[in-house]
Amino acid sequence: MRSAQAAWERTAVAGRLDVVARLRRLIARDARALADAVGERPGRAPGETAALEILPLLDACRFLEREAVALLAPRKLGSRGRPAWLFGVAAEIRRDPLGVVLVIAPSNYPLFLPGVQIVQALAAGNAVLVKPAPGCVAPMDALLGLLGEAGLPDGLCHLLDASVEAGREAIAAGVDKVVLTGSVATGRRVSADLAEHLTPAVMELSGNDAVFVLPGADPDMAARALAYGVRLNGGATCIAPRRVFADRSLALDLERRLAPLVLNAAPVAVPERIRQQVARLVEEAEAAGCRLIGRPFRAEEPEMAPLLVADAVPELGLLREDIFAPVLSLVPVAGEEDALAASSHCDYALGAAVFGPEKRALALAGRIRAGAVTVNDLIVPTADPRLPFGGRGASGFGTTRGAEGLLEMTALKAVAVRGGRFRPHYDPLGPADSAMMFDYIEAAHGSGGRLPAVKRLVRGLMGRSASRT
């Protein structure tokens, strides 16, 4: 792979993007076959995979076709801001490929999330190892097949098996960066393996997303959005709404509007491990005096209907753990400050949403600790291919998608070039030079900042250096 990557790195960015453009057209051609490869997913209606995974992947490819050449081009620094004593030095910042990138893929969106990361890594000039989630080999195998058909050179993209050991062996073999989408527990285990090799990583971990409903919000829109978010993909979405902070004047009305939407939603399959987690957290909530709205929940049953927990408090585990199930907690608060304080009890900071008058909602959005905030909508705007995506705190670090996600697949290199023969720093400093240096410091950085004096001092320094030569 390293041999193949060395040749790929020498390929012009435009040449790499030709492969991306052909891949996009092939994905569009085989969209139904790709959806079949993803397979049936709990909570997805027929055809929903096209909207959730294939369309945003296509748009991410098109974004790279339009923007990657400019984003990856060397950035030349002009003379503005250059210290006077560095006269004659030209500088630029380059973006080099990293080498071999390991993408550890999730199970909830097994095509879109790793697909964008793979294409960005390749566009940046890297080779890619892909470790799919268990049961999710087929969509990755299909995507890599289309990459080959699009003209990607052999050896640049390799599919590992879905076992944990496959990922650990790749890290031990010496990959240059890891991009992980997964749970906090997985992030900790992978971080421990990376630490031994000082391998950098991007970690998009889970969340427990907050929604703030302000006075003046459209209550029907907010209720419909929350019902949509909690049932999307069967509740297995990292930026699904989990904690709703509503002003006390709005909470009861919001609850009344949400109740029928929750009660009428169809149940979805939820893994046993998560059902046991929900059972424990719901028991804690009931003991704290919360009210459960929805169909009766039984951990032993394989399916679970959406559940609304009313009168919740921020100290509950429901509002502090990552839960991949259709559960929504409603917390009445006394204004924005109370809502922000209540939200701070949770270590996760992936996404958030605000519903309310736009000006006020935007002001609050600026104060929310999260990697992505939507105003008067949920989840869908984050699929904009121009937007970066990443979390804070327990939700991880680094960025995927957008321009910033592409640049995460590169290593920075600063290049400085000095012209002419002016090299005064090569000469030993004499007493007069020392005095001149202190004069320069005073002129350049002292009170008032005298630019003419700086120029005279630099010319004098150049003259002394030339006379010594």
N, C-alpha and C positions, 0 to 999 in steps of 0.2 A: 504494500500500500504506500509506503514511503517513496518508493521508486516511482510509482504512478503519480503520486502527489507532486513530486519535484517537476515532472513534465507539465502537469496541470497548472502549477504555479506560474510557469513561463508562458502559458497561454494568455493572451490578452483578455481583459475582463469582457470585452465585447464578444469574444469567441466563446467564453463560458456562458454568457447570457444567451447566445444562440441556442445552446442546449436547453436552457430554462424555457425559452420561447417555444421550442418544439415540444418540450414536456407539457407545457400548458395546453397546447392544442391536442396532444394525445390524451391528457386527462379529460378534456371536454368531450373528445370522441368516445372514450371508454367510461363515462361518468356512471352509467348504470352498472357496469361490471365492477367498478370500484366500490360502489355502494353495496353490491352483493358481497364483495370481499370483506367489507366492514361487518356485514351481517346484521341480524336483528339485535337491537339494543333495548334494554328495559326502559320503558317510558318514551320511546320514539315512535311516532306515527310513521306509516309507510311513506317513503319519500323524504322524510325529515333529514336523513343523512346528507342529502344533496345540499340542503341549506346550512346545516351545522358544520359540515366538514369539507365538502368538495368545492362549493362556491368560494368560501374564504381562502382556501388553498390556491385556487385559480387567481384570485385577486392579489394574493401575496406574490405569486410568480410575476404577474404583470407589474407590480410595484418595483420589483427588482429589475425587470427589463427597462423600466423608465428611469430609475434613479441610481442603480448600483455603480454605473461608470463614474458618475460625478462623486458619489460618496466614497468610493475607493481610490479616487485619484489623489496623487500627492498634493498637499496643501502648502503652497509657497507663502512664506511670511515676508511682507514688505518691510520697508525701513521704519515704518511707524512703530514706536515703542521700543525700538532697538537701542540699547545703551550706546552713548556716543563713543565710548572706548572700544566698542565692537564695530567701528567703522570698517566697511569693506567685507563684512561677513554676510553671506546669504544663507537662509535657512528654509527648510521645508520639513513637513511632517508626513511620513508615509505609513501606509497600512499594509503590513505583510500578512500572508496566511499564517495560521498557527502550526499547521502540519496535519495531524490526524485528530479529528474530533469524535468523541463518543457521545451519541445521543441515546439516552435512556428514556424510553417512551412510556406514556401512561396507558391505562385501559379505558378511561372514560371517553376520550376523543382520540382513537388510535391511529387516525389518518391525518387529520388537520394539524394537531399540535406538533408531532414529530416531523410531519411533512414540511412545514415551514422551516423548521430548524435545519433539516437536511439540505433543502434548496439554498438557504442562506449560507450554510457552511461551504457548499460547493461553489456558489457564486463568488465567495471570498477567496477561493483557491485552495481549499482544504480537501483532504480525503475524509470519509465518514464511515464510522462503524455504528450500526444501529442495533440496539438491544430492545426488542419489543416487549410489551407486557405479556404475561401468560395468556394464551388464548387469542392473541392479537397479531400473530405472525402473518396472516393472509393479507391484510391491507398493506403492510410494509413490503411484503414480497411482490405484490402487484405494482406498487409505486416504483420499486427498484427495477422491475421489469420494464416499465415505461421509460425510466431514465436510460436504460440501455438502448431501447428503441430510439430514444431521442438523440443518441450519439455520444452519451457519456463514455469516455474511455474506460477500458477494462481496469479493474483493480482499485477504482476510486471509491466505491461504495459497497460495503459488505454487510450482509445481514447475519447477525449472531442468533443463536437460539434464545429462547425466552427465559432461561434459567438465571437465577441470581449469580450463579458461579460464572456464567459467561461474561457478565458485566465486570465482576471482580477480576477475572483473568485479563480482560482488556485493560483495566486500570493498572494492573501489575505489569503488563507488557510495556507500558509507558506511553499512553495517549497524551496529547498535548492540552486537551481541555475536555471537560465533561459538561454536557447540558442535560440536566435531569428535570423531569416533570413527575412529581410524585408526592407522597405524604411526608410529613415532618419526620416520622420514624425512619423512612427510607433515606431521607436527606441526611440524618445523623449517621446512619450506617455507612453511606457512601462517603460522607465527609471524613470519617475515620480512615477509610481506605486511601483517600486522596492525600491526607495529611502526610503519610509516609513518603509520598513522592513529590510533595509540594505542587500537585497538579491543580491549576485553577479550575473554577467551575461557575456555571450559572445554575441556580436552583430555583425553579418555579414550584414552590410547595403549596400546600393546601391553604384554605381560608375558612373564615367564619364571618361572612361579609355583613356589614352594617347597612341599614337603610334608614334615612332620616326623613320623616314626614313633617313638614313645617306648616304652620297656619297659612291658609291661602292656597294650599295644594289642592289639586283636583282629586277628591277622595275616590271617585270611581276609577280614575286612571291609576292611582296608586294601588288600589286593591287588585285591579286586573293585572298590573305589572308584577305584584308579589305572587299572585296565584300562578302566573306564567313562569316566573323564576323558580319557584319551589318545585314545580312539576317537570321543568325542562330536563331532558335526558334522565328522567327517573330520579331526579334529585342529585345525580352524580355530576355536578358542575362545580368547579372550584370557586367560581365567583357567584354562586347562587345566593340569594338573600337568606340569611339565617336569623339575624337580629334586627328587629324593627323598633326604632325609637320614635314614638309619636307623642306630640304634645297631649297633655291630659284632656284638653278640650276636643281632641280629634280621635283619641284612642278607641273610645267605645263605638263611634260611627264607623271607623275603619274596621273594627272587629265585626260589626254587623254586615258590612259589605263583603268581607273576606269569607265569612262562615259558609254561605251557600256555594261559593266557588271551591272551597276546600271539600265540602261534603259531596259535591257532585263529581269530583275528580276521580279518575279510575286508579285503582291500586297498581303498584309496579313491583317487580321482583327486586328484592334487596338481599345482598349476601348475609349469611347467618352471623358473621362476625359483627357486621354493622347493626343488625337487628338487636343483638345482645347489648351493644353499646347504647342504642336508643332506649332499650328497656331500662337500663340502669339510670340513664339521664332523665327519662320521663318519671321514673319513680322518685328521684330526687326532687323534680319540679313539683309533683303532686304533694310531696311532704312539705314543701315550702309554701303551699297554698295556691299554686297556679291552677288554672282551669284548662282542661283539654277539650278542644273542639275538633271533631272529626269522627271518623269511624273508629270503633274500638281497635286498639293496637295489641297484637299478641306476638311476642317474639318468636314463638314456635312456628308461626305461619310464614310461608316463603314470600308472600307479597305484603306490601304495606301501602295503605292509603295516605295521602298527605295529612299532616297533623298540625293544627295551630295551637300554640301554648299561650294563653292569655294571662295577663297580670304577672309576667315574668320579671325577674330581677337580674341585674348584670352579674351577680356572683355565681349564678347557676352554671353547671357544667355545659348545659345546652348552649350557652352563650360564650363558652371559652374553649371548647374542643372542636376539631374539624369533624364534621358529620356529613357523610355522603348519603343522605337519605332525605326524603321530602318532609322536613320538619321546619316550622317557622315559629319564632318566639316574638311576642308583642310586648314591648316595655313602655308603659306610660311614663313620660318625663315632664319636668317643669321647665321647659324652654331649652334653648340651644346649648347653654353652658352645662346644664344637667345632662343633656344627651351626650355631649362630648366626654364628660366625666364618666358617664356610665359605659360608653364605648371603650374607654381606655382600660377597662378591666380585662380585655381580651388581648392576647399576644399576637394574634393574627392581624395582618394588615395588607391583604391582597387587593380587594376591590371594595367599593362603597357606592352608594347612590343617594341622591337627595331629590325629594319631590317638594315643589313649592314654587313661589314666584321667582322668576329666573334670577333677578339681581340678588335677592337674598340667598337663594340656593347656591349661586356661584361664590358668594362671600363665605358661606359655610364650607363649600367644597375646598376652598383654599386652606382651611384649618384642619381638615380630616387627615389623619395619618393612614395613608393607603397608597398603593401603587397606581391605581386607576379609579377615577370617580366619574360616574355618569350623572347627569342632571335631567330629571323628568323622563328617565328611561332606565332599563336594566339590561345588562349583559351584551346585547346585540351591538351597540356602538364600539365596544372594545375589539370587535373583529375588523375594524378599519385597518387595512394593511399599512397605513402610514403611522399608526400608533404603536409605541413600544408597550410591552406588557411585562410586569414583574412586581414582586411584592417587597414588603419590609418585615422586620421582626421575624416571627416564626413562619411567615409566608415566603421566606427565602431572600435571595439577593441576585443581582444581575438582571439582565433584560433579554427577552426574546421578542422577535417581530419588530417591524418598523426599521427605520434607519439605525437606531441604537442596537437593535438585535443583530443586524448585519455587521456592525462594527465590533460587536462582542466576539465575532468569529475571526478577528484579526489581532495582530500584535502591533503596538505602536513602535515606530522607529523615527528618531529625530536625526536629520542630516544637516550639518553645517559646513559651508564652503567659504574659505577666506581667499579673496583675490589679492593680487599685487604682492609686494614684498614687505609690507608694514607688519613687523612682528616685535613690538617693543618689549613684550613680556619675556622674550628670550634673553634680554640683557640684564645683568645684575643692576639692582637699584643703587644709585648713589645718593648722597645727602640732598642734592638739588631735586632729584626725582621724587624722593620721599616727601619733600615740601610741596612739590607740585601735586602729588597724589592727594594730600590733605586739602590743598586749595581746590582741587577738582571736586572732592566730596562736599565741601562747603558750597561750591558754586552749583553743583547739580542737585543736591539734596537738602541744603540748608534753607533757612527761612527766606522766602522770596524767590529762590531758584533763578539764577542769572544765566540764561541761555547763551548770550554772547560771550560771557566769561568762560563757559564750558567749551565753546568752540575754539576760543583762543588757546585754552589749556591743551586741548586735543592737538591743535596744530603745532603747539610748542613741543608736545611729547613726540609727535611725528618728526619734527625737525631734529630733535636730540637723537632719536633713533637713527635717522638718516646720516647725521654727522658721525655717529659712532661707526656705522657701516663704512 
